[in-house]
Amino acid sequence: MDHIIGQAPPAAGPAANMANMIVDGDQKTFMQDVIEASRTIPVIVDFWATWCGPCKQLTPTLEKVTKAAGGRVKLVKIDIDANQQLVRQLTQLGLPMQSVPTVAAFWQGQIADVFQGAQPESEVKRFVEALLKASGGTMPTADLLAAAKAALDEGDAQQAGELFSALLGEEPENGDAWGGLIRALMAMGQEDAAEDALAQVPEKITDHAEVSGARSALTLAREGRAAKDQMQSLQDRLAADPADHQARYDLATALNAMNEHEQAAEALLEIIRRARTWNEGAARLQLLKFFEAWGSDDPATSAARRRLSALLFS
């Protein structure tokens, strides 16, 4: 999708009058409803027909996503049979109008993106989010997710949990929000609640990266509690026998539970360095679980991943 460099982002925001955000248009009002309006707010045009079955599925989805945008985008619905002259004009401009539904996005008076055929809600959301991004805006849920992640990063787990929960109220299948909520509950010491939340994650997103990461973090937290109680014993065992790989493995788990990510990774890398195939590659598998739990943004993940690659491919 093309972005028009130098143009200001849309002026409309969450407080925009939602009554004017979804309208029926025609060839007489097209310039005002679409072209002129798109100079201040992204406009989506739904070209439909009364005889079109897929249109009846798509239009309610477009309306739902438009409402969720909270005034950041406008939807104009146009019946192609009642506006054939407009359809011919748009076809001459290169807009594919051979079939319906056809959905076109306008920004700054120009066509920014197009899709045809009925699409699931997830795809419609992506279409609208891409349009908003190109115009300098975001969906309200994107703002909420950013605020929740910031609160968690700043150590305010309770606020983060409330924000992630609010986001899930809007988008029950948001994997980022589920993963964030589980981590927020863990940060508050509510592991049972975190387990309950994990059990409630919709089946279709159980493999989402953030959900998988939170699941690994929860598993490692349980393993780490037992290992932390044995820290001194594990250190004594290693001092007596540096080749005690099980002791080093358990020590890594304990260090991870203490948020000592670099030291935890170093312990597992040392096992791999000494005995790569020990316990069917358990050290490597545990390290991969650490990476998943820490997330790709953690400096310890990228540093340890590089060292692991060097060991495996040397």
The 8 nearest C-alpha neighbors of each residue, nearest first, counted from 0:
[[1, 112, 111, 2, 133, 130, 129, 113],
 [2, 0, 111, 3, 133, 112, 110, 4],
 [1, 3, 133, 4, 0, 134, 111, 106],
 [2, 4, 6, 5, 1, 107, 133, 134],
 [5, 3, 6, 2, 7, 1, 133, 134],
 [4, 6, 3, 7, 2, 8, 134, 135],
 [7, 5, 4, 3, 8, 107, 134, 2],
 [6, 8, 9, 5, 135, 134, 10, 39],
 [7, 9, 135, 134, 10, 6, 136, 39],
 [10, 8, 40, 39, 11, 7, 134, 135],
 [9, 11, 39, 8, 12, 40, 7, 71],
 [12, 10, 9, 71, 15, 40, 70, 39],
 [11, 13, 71, 14, 70, 15, 10, 69],
 [14, 12, 69, 70, 15, 71, 11, 139],
 [13, 15, 12, 16, 70, 69, 11, 17],
 [16, 14, 70, 12, 13, 11, 17, 69],
 [15, 17, 18, 19, 14, 70, 20, 13],
 [16, 18, 20, 19, 70, 15, 69, 21],
 [19, 17, 16, 20, 21, 22, 15, 70],
 [20, 18, 17, 21, 16, 22, 73, 15],
 [19, 21, 73, 17, 18, 74, 22, 70],
 [22, 20, 74, 19, 75, 73, 18, 62],
 [23, 21, 75, 24, 76, 74, 19, 20],
 [22, 24, 76, 75, 77, 25, 21, 78],
 [25, 23, 77, 76, 75, 28, 22, 29],
 [24, 26, 27, 28, 29, 77, 82, 23],
 [25, 27, 29, 85, 28, 82, 24, 84],
 [26, 28, 25, 29, 30, 24, 31, 85],
 [27, 29, 31, 25, 26, 30, 32, 24],
 [30, 28, 26, 32, 33, 31, 27, 25],
 [29, 31, 34, 33, 28, 32, 35, 27],
 [30, 32, 35, 28, 29, 33, 34, 36],
 [33, 31, 29, 36, 28, 30, 34, 35],
 [32, 34, 36, 29, 30, 31, 37, 35],
 [33, 35, 108, 30, 37, 36, 31, 32],
 [34, 36, 31, 37, 38, 33, 30, 108],
 [37, 35, 33, 38, 32, 34, 39, 31],
 [38, 36, 106, 40, 41, 107, 34, 39],
 [37, 39, 107, 36, 35, 108, 40, 106],
 [38, 40, 9, 37, 10, 36, 11, 41],
 [39, 41, 9, 37, 72, 38, 11, 36],
 [42, 40, 106, 37, 72, 105, 73, 43],
 [43, 41, 73, 105, 37, 104, 74, 72],
 [42, 44, 104, 74, 103, 73, 75, 105],
 [45, 43, 75, 103, 102, 76, 74, 46],
 [44, 46, 76, 102, 77, 47, 75, 101],
 [47, 45, 77, 101, 100, 78, 79, 102],
 [46, 48, 78, 100, 99, 54, 79, 45],
 [49, 47, 51, 78, 50, 79, 80, 54],
 [48, 50, 51, 47, 78, 54, 52, 55],
 [51, 49, 48, 52, 54, 47, 55, 53],
 [52, 50, 48, 54, 49, 53, 55, 47],
 [51, 53, 54, 55, 50, 56, 49, 48],
 [54, 52, 56, 55, 117, 51, 57, 100],
 [55, 53, 57, 56, 51, 100, 52, 47],
 [54, 56, 53, 52, 57, 58, 51, 59],
 [57, 55, 53, 54, 58, 59, 117, 52],
 [56, 58, 54, 60, 117, 59, 55, 53],
 [57, 59, 61, 60, 55, 54, 56, 62],
 [60, 58, 62, 61, 57, 63, 56, 55],
 [59, 61, 63, 57, 62, 58, 120, 64],
 [62, 60, 58, 64, 59, 63, 65, 57],
 [61, 63, 59, 65, 60, 64, 66, 58],
 [62, 64, 60, 66, 65, 61, 59, 67],
 [65, 63, 67, 61, 66, 62, 60, 68],
 [66, 64, 62, 68, 67, 63, 61, 72],
 [67, 65, 63, 68, 64, 69, 62, 70],
 [66, 68, 64, 69, 65, 63, 139, 138],
 [69, 67, 65, 66, 138, 71, 70, 139],
 [68, 70, 13, 67, 66, 71, 139, 12],
 [71, 69, 15, 13, 12, 72, 68, 17],
 [70, 72, 12, 68, 69, 11, 13, 40],
 [71, 73, 41, 70, 42, 40, 65, 68],
 [74, 72, 20, 42, 21, 43, 41, 75],
 [73, 75, 21, 43, 42, 44, 20, 22],
 [74, 76, 44, 22, 23, 24, 21, 45],
 [77, 75, 45, 23, 24, 44, 46, 22],
 [76, 78, 46, 24, 25, 79, 45, 23],
 [77, 79, 47, 48, 81, 80, 46, 82],
 [78, 80, 82, 81, 83, 48, 47, 77],
 [81, 79, 82, 78, 83, 48, 49, 47],
 [80, 82, 79, 78, 83, 25, 77, 48],
 [83, 81, 79, 85, 80, 84, 26, 25],
 [84, 82, 86, 85, 80, 79, 81, 87],
 [83, 85, 87, 86, 82, 88, 26, 89],
 [86, 84, 88, 26, 83, 87, 82, 89],
 [85, 87, 83, 89, 84, 88, 90, 82],
 [88, 86, 90, 84, 85, 89, 83, 91],
 [89, 87, 85, 91, 90, 86, 84, 92],
 [88, 90, 92, 86, 91, 87, 94, 85],
 [89, 91, 94, 87, 93, 92, 88, 86],
 [92, 90, 88, 89, 93, 87, 94, 86],
 [91, 93, 89, 90, 94, 88, 87, 95],
 [92, 94, 90, 91, 95, 89, 96, 88],
 [93, 95, 90, 89, 92, 96, 91, 113],
 [96, 94, 97, 90, 93, 101, 98, 89],
 [95, 97, 98, 94, 90, 101, 86, 99],
 [96, 98, 95, 99, 90, 101, 94, 100],
 [99, 97, 96, 100, 101, 115, 95, 116],
 [100, 98, 101, 47, 116, 46, 115, 51],
 [99, 101, 47, 116, 54, 115, 46, 98],
 [100, 102, 115, 99, 46, 114, 45, 116],
 [103, 101, 45, 114, 44, 113, 46, 115],
 [102, 104, 113, 44, 43, 112, 105, 101],
 [103, 105, 43, 112, 111, 42, 110, 113],
 [104, 106, 110, 42, 111, 109, 41, 37],
 [107, 105, 37, 41, 108, 109, 111, 38],
 [106, 108, 38, 37, 109, 105, 39, 34],
 [109, 107, 34, 106, 37, 38, 105, 35],
 [110, 108, 105, 106, 107, 111, 34, 37],
 [111, 109, 105, 104, 112, 106, 103, 108],
 [110, 112, 105, 104, 0, 1, 109, 106],
 [111, 113, 104, 0, 103, 110, 114, 105],
 [114, 112, 103, 102, 104, 115, 111, 101],
 [113, 115, 102, 101, 103, 116, 112, 100],
 [116, 114, 101, 100, 102, 99, 117, 113],
 [115, 117, 100, 118, 99, 101, 53, 114],
 [116, 118, 57, 53, 100, 54, 56, 115],
 [117, 119, 122, 116, 123, 120, 57, 121],
 [120, 118, 121, 122, 123, 117, 60, 57],
 [119, 121, 123, 122, 60, 124, 118, 64],
 [120, 122, 124, 119, 123, 125, 118, 126],
 [123, 121, 125, 124, 120, 119, 118, 126],
 [122, 124, 126, 120, 125, 121, 127, 118],
 [125, 123, 121, 127, 122, 126, 128, 120],
 [124, 126, 128, 122, 123, 127, 129, 121],
 [127, 125, 123, 129, 124, 128, 122, 130],
 [126, 128, 130, 124, 129, 125, 131, 123],
 [127, 129, 125, 131, 130, 126, 124, 132],
 [130, 128, 132, 126, 127, 131, 125, 133],
 [131, 129, 127, 133, 128, 132, 134, 126],
 [130, 132, 136, 128, 134, 137, 133, 129],
 [131, 133, 129, 135, 136, 134, 130, 137],
 [134, 132, 130, 2, 131, 135, 129, 1],
 [135, 133, 131, 8, 132, 136, 130, 9],
 [134, 136, 8, 132, 133, 131, 9, 137],
 [137, 135, 131, 132, 134, 8, 9, 138],
 [138, 136, 131, 132, 141, 139, 128, 142],
 [137, 139, 141, 140, 68, 128, 142, 136],
 [140, 138, 142, 141, 68, 143, 137, 69],
 [139, 141, 143, 138, 142, 144, 166, 169],
 [142, 140, 144, 138, 139, 143, 145, 137],
 [141, 143, 139, 145, 140, 144, 146, 138],
 [144, 142, 140, 146, 141, 145, 147, 139],
 [145, 143, 147, 141, 146, 142, 140, 148],
 [144, 146, 142, 148, 143, 147, 149, 141],
 [147, 145, 149, 143, 144, 148, 150, 142],
 [148, 146, 159, 144, 150, 162, 149, 145],
 [147, 149, 151, 145, 150, 146, 152, 144],
 [148, 150, 152, 146, 147, 151, 153, 145],
 [151, 149, 153, 159, 155, 147, 148, 152],
 [150, 152, 148, 154, 156, 159, 153, 149],
 [153, 151, 149, 150, 154, 148, 155, 156],
 [154, 152, 150, 151, 155, 149, 156, 148],
 [153, 155, 151, 152, 156, 150, 186, 159],
 [156, 154, 150, 151, 158, 157, 153, 159],
 [155, 157, 159, 183, 151, 158, 154, 160],
 [158, 156, 160, 159, 155, 161, 183, 187],
 [159, 157, 161, 160, 156, 155, 162, 150],
 [158, 160, 147, 156, 150, 162, 151, 157],
 [161, 159, 157, 163, 180, 183, 158, 162],
 [160, 162, 164, 158, 159, 163, 165, 157],
 [161, 163, 165, 159, 147, 164, 160, 166],
 [162, 164, 166, 160, 176, 165, 180, 161],
 [165, 163, 167, 161, 162, 166, 160, 168],
 [166, 164, 162, 168, 167, 163, 161, 169],
 [165, 167, 163, 169, 168, 164, 170, 162],
 [168, 166, 171, 170, 164, 169, 165, 163],
 [167, 169, 165, 166, 170, 171, 164, 163],
 [168, 170, 166, 167, 171, 165, 140, 67],
 [169, 171, 167, 172, 173, 168, 166, 140],
 [172, 170, 167, 173, 168, 169, 166, 201],
 [173, 171, 170, 174, 201, 204, 167, 200],
 [172, 174, 176, 170, 175, 171, 177, 167],
 [173, 175, 177, 176, 207, 172, 210, 178],
 [176, 174, 178, 209, 173, 177, 179, 210],
 [175, 177, 179, 163, 174, 173, 178, 180],
 [178, 176, 174, 180, 179, 175, 181, 210],
 [177, 179, 210, 209, 175, 181, 213, 176],
 [178, 180, 176, 182, 177, 181, 175, 183],
 [179, 181, 183, 177, 160, 182, 163, 178],
 [180, 182, 193, 184, 178, 179, 183, 177],
 [183, 181, 185, 179, 184, 180, 213, 186],
 [184, 182, 156, 180, 186, 160, 185, 181],
 [185, 183, 187, 189, 181, 186, 182, 193],
 [186, 184, 182, 188, 190, 187, 189, 183],
 [185, 187, 183, 188, 184, 156, 182, 189],
 [188, 186, 184, 185, 189, 156, 183, 157],
 [189, 187, 185, 186, 190, 184, 191, 183],
 [190, 188, 184, 185, 192, 187, 191, 193],
 [189, 191, 193, 185, 192, 188, 194, 184],
 [192, 190, 194, 193, 189, 195, 196, 185],
 [191, 193, 195, 194, 190, 189, 196, 184],
 [192, 194, 190, 181, 196, 191, 195, 184],
 [195, 193, 191, 197, 192, 196, 190, 198],
 [196, 194, 192, 198, 193, 197, 191, 199],
 [195, 197, 193, 199, 198, 194, 192, 181],
 [196, 198, 194, 199, 195, 200, 193, 181],
 [197, 199, 195, 196, 200, 194, 201, 193],
 [200, 198, 196, 197, 201, 195, 202, 194],
 [199, 201, 197, 198, 202, 205, 196, 177],
 [202, 200, 203, 204, 199, 172, 205, 171],
 [203, 201, 205, 204, 200, 206, 199, 172],
 [202, 204, 201, 205, 206, 172, 200, 207],
 [205, 203, 207, 206, 202, 201, 174, 172],
 [204, 206, 202, 207, 203, 210, 200, 201],
 [207, 205, 204, 211, 208, 210, 203, 209],
 [208, 206, 204, 210, 205, 209, 174, 211],
 [207, 209, 211, 210, 212, 206, 174, 291],
 [210, 208, 178, 212, 211, 175, 207, 213],
 [209, 211, 178, 213, 207, 212, 208, 174],
 [212, 210, 214, 208, 209, 213, 206, 207],
 [211, 213, 292, 291, 209, 215, 210, 214],
 [212, 214, 216, 210, 178, 215, 211, 292],
 [215, 213, 211, 217, 212, 216, 210, 218],
 [214, 216, 218, 212, 292, 217, 213, 219],
 [217, 215, 292, 213, 219, 214, 218, 220],
 [216, 218, 220, 214, 215, 219, 213, 221],
 [219, 217, 215, 221, 220, 216, 214, 222],
 [218, 220, 222, 216, 221, 217, 223, 215],
 [221, 219, 223, 217, 218, 222, 256, 216],
 [220, 222, 218, 219, 223, 224, 217, 225],
 [223, 221, 219, 220, 224, 225, 218, 226],
 [222, 224, 253, 256, 226, 220, 252, 221],
 [225, 223, 227, 226, 221, 222, 220, 228],
 [224, 226, 223, 227, 228, 222, 229, 221],
 [225, 227, 253, 223, 229, 228, 224, 249],
 [228, 226, 253, 230, 229, 224, 225, 223],
 [229, 227, 226, 225, 230, 224, 231, 253],
 [228, 230, 232, 226, 227, 231, 233, 225],
 [231, 229, 233, 227, 232, 228, 234, 226],
 [232, 230, 234, 233, 229, 235, 228, 236],
 [231, 233, 235, 229, 230, 234, 236, 246],
 [234, 232, 236, 230, 246, 235, 231, 229],
 [233, 235, 231, 237, 236, 232, 238, 230],
 [236, 234, 238, 232, 233, 237, 231, 239],
 [235, 237, 233, 239, 234, 238, 240, 232],
 [238, 236, 241, 240, 234, 239, 235, 243],
 [237, 239, 235, 236, 240, 234, 241, 233],
 [238, 240, 236, 237, 235, 241, 243, 234],
 [239, 241, 237, 242, 243, 238, 236, 235],
 [242, 240, 237, 243, 238, 239, 244, 236],
 [241, 243, 240, 244, 237, 273, 270, 247],
 [244, 242, 241, 246, 240, 245, 237, 247],
 [243, 245, 247, 246, 242, 248, 270, 241],
 [246, 244, 248, 247, 243, 249, 250, 242],
 [245, 247, 249, 233, 244, 248, 243, 250],
 [248, 246, 250, 244, 245, 249, 266, 251],
 [247, 249, 245, 251, 250, 246, 244, 267],
 [250, 248, 252, 246, 251, 247, 226, 245],
 [249, 251, 247, 253, 252, 248, 246, 254],
 [252, 250, 263, 254, 248, 249, 253, 266],
 [253, 251, 249, 255, 223, 250, 254, 256],
 [252, 254, 223, 227, 226, 250, 256, 255],
 [255, 253, 257, 251, 259, 263, 256, 252],
 [254, 256, 258, 252, 257, 259, 253, 263],
 [255, 257, 223, 253, 254, 258, 220, 252],
 [256, 258, 254, 255, 259, 253, 223, 227],
 [259, 257, 255, 260, 256, 254, 263, 261],
 [260, 258, 254, 255, 257, 262, 261, 263],
 [259, 261, 263, 258, 255, 262, 264, 299],
 [260, 262, 264, 263, 299, 259, 265, 303],
 [263, 261, 265, 264, 260, 259, 266, 254],
 [264, 262, 251, 260, 254, 266, 255, 265],
 [263, 265, 261, 267, 262, 266, 268, 260],
 [264, 266, 262, 268, 263, 267, 269, 261],
 [267, 265, 269, 263, 264, 251, 268, 247],
 [268, 266, 270, 269, 264, 282, 265, 248],
 [269, 267, 271, 265, 270, 266, 272, 264],
 [268, 270, 272, 266, 267, 271, 265, 273],
 [271, 269, 273, 267, 272, 268, 274, 244],
 [272, 270, 275, 268, 274, 269, 273, 267],
 [271, 273, 269, 270, 274, 268, 275, 310],
 [272, 274, 270, 271, 269, 275, 242, 268],
 [275, 273, 271, 277, 276, 270, 272, 244],
 [274, 276, 271, 277, 272, 280, 273, 270],
 [275, 277, 280, 279, 274, 278, 271, 281],
 [278, 276, 274, 280, 279, 275, 281, 282],
 [277, 279, 281, 280, 276, 282, 275, 245],
 [280, 278, 276, 277, 281, 275, 282, 284],
 [279, 281, 276, 277, 278, 283, 282, 275],
 [280, 282, 284, 278, 283, 279, 285, 277],
 [283, 281, 285, 267, 284, 280, 286, 271],
 [282, 284, 286, 285, 281, 280, 287, 271],
 [285, 283, 287, 281, 286, 282, 288, 280],
 [286, 284, 288, 282, 287, 283, 281, 289],
 [285, 287, 289, 283, 288, 284, 282, 290],
 [288, 286, 290, 284, 289, 285, 283, 291],
 [287, 289, 285, 291, 286, 290, 292, 215],
 [290, 288, 286, 292, 287, 291, 293, 285],
 [291, 289, 287, 293, 288, 300, 292, 294],
 [290, 292, 212, 288, 294, 289, 293, 287],
 [291, 293, 212, 216, 289, 215, 290, 294],
 [294, 292, 290, 291, 289, 297, 300, 295],
 [293, 295, 291, 296, 292, 297, 290, 212],
 [294, 296, 297, 300, 301, 293, 290, 291],
 [297, 295, 294, 298, 300, 301, 293, 299],
 [296, 298, 299, 300, 295, 294, 293, 301],
 [299, 297, 300, 301, 302, 296, 295, 303],
 [300, 298, 302, 297, 261, 301, 303, 260],
 [299, 301, 297, 303, 298, 290, 302, 304],
 [300, 302, 304, 298, 303, 299, 305, 295],
 [303, 301, 299, 305, 304, 300, 298, 306],
 [302, 304, 306, 300, 305, 301, 299, 307],
 [303, 305, 307, 301, 306, 302, 300, 308],
 [306, 304, 308, 302, 303, 307, 301, 309],
 [305, 307, 309, 303, 308, 304, 310, 302],
 [306, 308, 304, 310, 309, 305, 303, 311],
 [309, 307, 311, 305, 306, 310, 312, 304],
 [308, 310, 306, 307, 312, 311, 313, 305],
 [311, 309, 307, 308, 313, 312, 306, 272],
 [310, 312, 308, 309, 313, 307, 275, 271],
 [313, 311, 309, 310, 308, 307, 306, 305],
 [312, 310, 309, 311, 308, 307, 306, 272]]
